[in-house]
Amino acid sequence: QRLLESSFFQANLKLNQLMQSWLLQELGDNSSRDLLEIYCGNGNFTLPAASIFRQVLATEVDGNALAAAKACAKEAKIENLQV
């Protein structure tokens, strides 16, 4: 995950891991469904969510955060995410 000085990120990494795990558990298997995420930031929740959805479309008004989300998705080889 890329952290940007000018963008929000969860500074408590342990808490962040717990929140990501909780999100995936609550959403369950959605492999036949699509997800639209508005204000995806740097992809903190978007990238993990892509593992349980068929297709993910994410948007963000902060261009720097959007670029970070794209770069993270590319590095993680996430192919079902359009940012």
C-alpha positions as CSV (number, residue, x, y, z in Angstrom):
1,Q,0.0,0.0,0.0
2,R,1.3,3.4,-0.9
3,L,1.0,6.1,1.8
4,L,0.8,9.7,0.6
5,E,1.7,12.7,2.8
6,S,-1.1,14.7,1.3
7,S,-3.8,12.0,1.7
8,F,-5.6,10.4,4.6
9,F,-4.4,7.0,5.8
10,Q,-5.0,4.8,8.8
11,A,-1.8,5.4,10.9
12,N,-2.5,2.5,13.3
13,L,-1.4,-0.4,11.1
14,K,-2.7,-3.1,13.5
15,L,-6.1,-1.5,13.6
16,N,-6.1,-1.1,9.9
17,Q,-5.5,-4.8,9.4
18,L,-8.4,-5.5,11.8
19,M,-10.7,-3.2,9.9
20,Q,-9.8,-4.8,6.6
21,S,-10.4,-8.3,8.0
22,W,-13.7,-7.2,9.5
23,L,-14.8,-5.7,6.2
24,L,-14.0,-8.9,4.3
25,Q,-15.8,-11.0,6.9
26,E,-18.9,-8.8,6.9
27,L,-19.1,-8.7,3.1
28,G,-18.7,-12.4,2.7
29,D,-18.5,-14.1,-0.8
30,N,-19.6,-11.7,-3.5
31,S,-17.8,-13.4,-6.4
32,S,-20.8,-13.1,-8.6
33,R,-21.5,-9.4,-7.8
34,D,-19.9,-6.1,-8.7
35,L,-18.8,-3.3,-6.3
36,L,-18.9,0.4,-6.9
37,E,-16.7,2.2,-4.4
38,I,-17.0,6.0,-4.2
39,Y,-14.1,7.8,-2.6
40,C,-11.7,4.9,-2.6
41,G,-8.7,6.9,-1.4
42,N,-5.5,5.0,-1.9
43,G,-7.4,1.7,-2.1
44,N,-7.1,0.7,1.6
45,F,-10.4,-1.1,1.5
46,T,-10.8,-1.3,-2.2
47,L,-7.9,-3.6,-2.9
48,P,-8.8,-6.2,-0.3
49,A,-12.5,-6.0,-1.4
50,A,-11.5,-6.8,-4.9
51,S,-10.6,-10.3,-3.7
52,I,-14.3,-11.1,-3.0
53,F,-16.1,-9.3,-5.8
54,R,-16.4,-10.2,-9.5
55,Q,-15.5,-6.7,-10.7
56,V,-14.7,-3.5,-8.8
57,L,-15.1,0.1,-10.1
58,A,-13.6,2.7,-7.8
59,T,-13.5,6.4,-8.0
60,E,-11.8,9.2,-6.0
61,V,-11.7,13.0,-6.2
62,D,-8.1,13.2,-5.0
63,G,-5.9,12.6,-8.0
64,N,-2.8,11.7,-5.9
65,A,-4.8,9.1,-4.0
66,L,-6.3,7.8,-7.2
67,A,-2.8,7.4,-8.7
68,A,-1.7,5.5,-5.6
69,A,-4.7,3.2,-5.7
70,K,-3.9,2.4,-9.4
71,A,-0.2,1.8,-8.6
72,C,-1.1,-0.5,-5.6
73,A,-3.5,-2.5,-7.7
74,K,-0.9,-2.9,-10.5
75,E,1.7,-4.0,-8.0
76,A,-0.7,-6.5,-6.4
77,K,-1.7,-7.8,-9.8
78,I,-5.4,-7.1,-9.1
79,E,-7.0,-7.5,-12.5
80,N,-10.7,-7.1,-11.6
81,L,-10.3,-3.5,-10.4
82,Q,-11.0,-0.4,-12.6
83,V,-9.9,2.8,-10.9
